[in-house]
Structure formats: structure tokens, C-alpha cells
Amino acid sequence: MPMISRKKQPYRVSSGLRAYLGRNGRDVELPIRYEDLTYYSESVPVYDKRGRDTLWESVLYPGHERARIDRELVDTYATLRVTGDLSLMQHLVTDRVDVCTYGNTAPFRVRILNTLNENFDYFYVKRADASRIYGLELEHILSPNRLEFMVHDQTLVETHIAGIPGDVFMREHLEDKHLDEVRLAKEFVKFCERCFIRLLGDMHAGNFVVDITPDFDETSYRLRAIDFDQQSYEGNIRVYQPNFYIDNNPIVFLGMKCMEPKTTRQYQQEERSLIRHRARSERERLRELLDTMIADELAPAQNIASLRAGLAEHYRDPRFLACESMGAVVDASLRTLGWESV
């Protein structure tokens, strides 16, 4: 099992990163701040449909604050979804606010309810951590998924990423007679490759979801990361390889059963080619992001030294040893794709 630091050091948003966010439409003035949500008076545990503790707590605000917070959360949702057009949001209300006190960052999850049809949607309000922001932006550029998030001052707002949590999927769906084992195993291989190339760590079963899309004669699966706090922070190379996490073993063993090593290598190369294509399509934005990341402090020096040594050995490429920051290590990892070559 890869070793993860019990508490990752948070990193403030630097002036360089804030300038990048502003140029790319991510730095937006928000109606509410993270701190505004911390002044709740009571909380009660949230349980799932089977009565299990979800590790989230539903919070209640004092009466004199509740109306203001509810309104500002709807306004924030409008800013996130429809660039602040409040005329489209008159039928929406804040249904519930939850906090996760289990994690390091204590994020808030907000449920917005459509009173016309009882449909609801979620978004998240978190402390703005530079590591997570870099992780979100790299995911947006290099993965097949697009992410909506906004930053203002020390507050980060993100849309909800829908899917079945990985641990729930492995516990309840791997025995489904309609499961397409080969397609699921293929997607896990590609997911592992995406995480390793851009150095997104801590992808145990609770930090990704499985998105299932039925087609007319088959089923497609997409694994999506939902936690980006461990973007290029740890020094252990295995932290960035989801196949080494014990709680991912059910899907790892499934892949070993239905795929040969040469097939695995084929899918890894396919994903590398797709990442290279995405990087080239967003060449200027990715180069700007990496240059900003190289200049930022995002991990202790010992973590940088350990990771660059591990990657230099893995790729048999001594150029990693010259990296002086985690941003430089990520840059070097992406350079193995040859995305900047003509």
C-alpha cells in the first residue's frame, strides 16, 4: 500500500497562479466565502439509504444568518452554472449544506433544489489550496473530462462530479451479470495511466467514481477522479499508481483475469497518445500552466528529491534529476509524451 502523509500541507494561491486563473476565466468574484459557511450552530450526521454513516454532517445556521446564506449559495450556484444570470434561478432554493469533518480540508457540500420539479444538484465550497487547483486544471486539460470551478481569494467552488463511488461500485456491482469486465478493466488501465502521467496521487477507491453509460449493444465505463488534493505532492512513485492501492484490488484482479500483459501495454499506449493529443490541442494554455507551476512551491524538498529519483529510474531518464520543483517534475513527466515536439 503506498504511503500517504496523514496531513498534507496546504499551499496558498500564489500571485502567479492567481494571474493564470484570471486570464483563463477561473478567478471570479463569488457571492459567498468559505469562512461564511463555518459559522454553523449545529450539525447532525448524514446516513446513506442503508443507514451507514457517510462521514458528512448536515449543518444548521442561526436564524438571523440562514436566509442570507441560503440566498448567497443560490447566487453562487448561478455564477457557477449560468454565469450569474439570476433570472433563471428564481425557482431554486438551498436545500441542505453538509460538511465533511473527516478530511483535511473540511469541504462543504451544497444541495440546490429546483422547487418546480424536485430535481436537485450539488456543488462544493472549499478552501483554495494551490495543489488542488493545479490538479483540477490539469484534469480539465489532459483528461477526457471537463471541469467547472471558480476561485476567489481563498475560496474554491467546484461542480459535483457524478458517478458511483469506486468503493461502492466494487462492493455492489462487480458481481452484476451485465458487467462488461473487459471494458471496465480497460478503463481502469487507462485511468491509471492518466493519473501516473500527470502525477495525481491518492486514487484509492474512495477518491474516484465510476460513470456508467449504456449503449445499444454494450456498456461504457469512465473512471473519474474526484479528489485532487494529492496533485504531485508525495515522494513515493507508487502513490501515483492506483493499481498499487489495496482497496482497488478487486478491479485489479479482474483485469489480471481478463487481460494479457500485451493488451495492458496497448491500452496504456493508447491513453498516452490521447493525452498527447489533448496536450497539443491546448498547447498554449498547458505551457502557461506548467510554467506557473514550476515557479510555485508545492511540496517539501525531500518529496521532490524522492519523486524525481523514482521517475528517473522508472523512465531510465536522468533529465528528471535536474527538476527543482514539483511543477518541473510534472513538466518532465509530460515531456515523455513528446507533446511539444513539432
PEKA-V955557 format. One record per residue. D_FIRST is the distance of its C-alpha to the first C-alpha in whole Angstrom. Layout:
d_first=D_FIRST
d_first=D_FIRST
This chain:
d_first=0
d_first=4
d_first=6
d_first=9
d_first=13
d_first=14
d_first=17
d_first=18
d_first=21
d_first=23
d_first=26
d_first=29
d_first=31
d_first=33
d_first=36
d_first=35
d_first=33
d_first=35
d_first=38
d_first=36
d_first=35
d_first=39
d_first=40
d_first=38
d_first=39
d_first=35
d_first=37
d_first=39
d_first=41
d_first=40
d_first=42
d_first=39
d_first=37
d_first=34
d_first=35
d_first=38
d_first=35
d_first=34
d_first=38
d_first=37
d_first=39
d_first=37
d_first=34
d_first=33
d_first=30
d_first=29
d_first=29
d_first=28
d_first=30
d_first=29
d_first=29
d_first=26
d_first=25
d_first=24
d_first=23
d_first=26
d_first=29
d_first=32
d_first=35
d_first=38
d_first=41
d_first=44
d_first=47
d_first=48
d_first=45
d_first=44
d_first=46
d_first=46
d_first=42
d_first=42
d_first=45
d_first=42
d_first=39
d_first=41
d_first=43
d_first=39
d_first=38
d_first=42
d_first=41
d_first=37
d_first=39
d_first=42
d_first=43
d_first=44
d_first=47
d_first=48
d_first=51
d_first=48
d_first=46
d_first=49
d_first=48
d_first=44
d_first=43
d_first=40
d_first=39
d_first=36
d_first=34
d_first=31
d_first=28
d_first=25
d_first=24
d_first=21
d_first=19
d_first=20
d_first=23
d_first=25
d_first=26
d_first=29
d_first=29
d_first=33
d_first=35
d_first=38
d_first=40
d_first=43
d_first=46
d_first=48
d_first=45
d_first=43
d_first=40
d_first=37
d_first=35
d_first=32
d_first=31
d_first=29
d_first=31
d_first=28
d_first=28
d_first=29
d_first=26
d_first=26
d_first=22
d_first=23
d_first=26
d_first=25
d_first=22
d_first=25
d_first=27
d_first=25
d_first=24
d_first=28
d_first=29
d_first=27
d_first=25
d_first=28
d_first=28
d_first=30
d_first=29
d_first=32
d_first=31
d_first=34
d_first=34
d_first=36
d_first=36
d_first=33
d_first=33
d_first=31
d_first=31
d_first=30
d_first=30
d_first=28
d_first=26
d_first=27
d_first=25
d_first=23
d_first=20
d_first=17
d_first=16
d_first=20
d_first=20
d_first=18
d_first=19
d_first=23
d_first=24
d_first=22
d_first=25
d_first=28
d_first=30
d_first=31
d_first=27
d_first=27
d_first=24
d_first=25
d_first=25
d_first=22
d_first=20
d_first=22
d_first=22
d_first=18
d_first=18
d_first=20
d_first=18
d_first=15
d_first=18
d_first=20
d_first=16
d_first=16
d_first=20
d_first=20
d_first=17
d_first=16
d_first=13
d_first=11
d_first=12
d_first=10
d_first=13
d_first=15
d_first=15
d_first=17
d_first=20
d_first=22
d_first=25
d_first=28
d_first=31
d_first=33
d_first=36
d_first=39
d_first=38
d_first=34
d_first=31
d_first=29
d_first=25
d_first=24
d_first=20
d_first=21
d_first=19
d_first=20
d_first=18
d_first=19
d_first=18
d_first=16
d_first=18
d_first=18
d_first=17
d_first=14
d_first=14
d_first=11
d_first=12
d_first=8
d_first=9
d_first=12
d_first=10
d_first=10
d_first=10
d_first=6
d_first=5
d_first=6
d_first=9
d_first=10
d_first=11
d_first=14
d_first=15
d_first=14
d_first=15
d_first=18
d_first=19
d_first=18
d_first=21
d_first=23
d_first=23
d_first=24
d_first=22
d_first=25
d_first=25
d_first=21
d_first=23
d_first=26
d_first=24
d_first=22
d_first=25
d_first=27
d_first=25
d_first=25
d_first=29
d_first=29
d_first=27
d_first=30
d_first=32
d_first=31
d_first=31
d_first=34
d_first=36
d_first=35
d_first=35
d_first=37
d_first=35
d_first=32
d_first=33
d_first=35
d_first=31
d_first=30
d_first=32
d_first=32
d_first=28
d_first=29
d_first=31
d_first=29
d_first=27
d_first=23
d_first=21
d_first=22
d_first=23
d_first=20
d_first=18
d_first=20
d_first=21
d_first=17
d_first=17
d_first=20
d_first=20
d_first=17
d_first=18
d_first=22
d_first=20
d_first=18
d_first=22
d_first=24
d_first=26
d_first=27
d_first=28
d_first=25
d_first=25
d_first=28
d_first=26
d_first=27
d_first=25
d_first=22
d_first=25
d_first=26
d_first=23
d_first=23
d_first=26
d_first=25
d_first=23
d_first=25
d_first=28
d_first=26
d_first=28
d_first=31
d_first=32
d_first=34
d_first=36
d_first=40
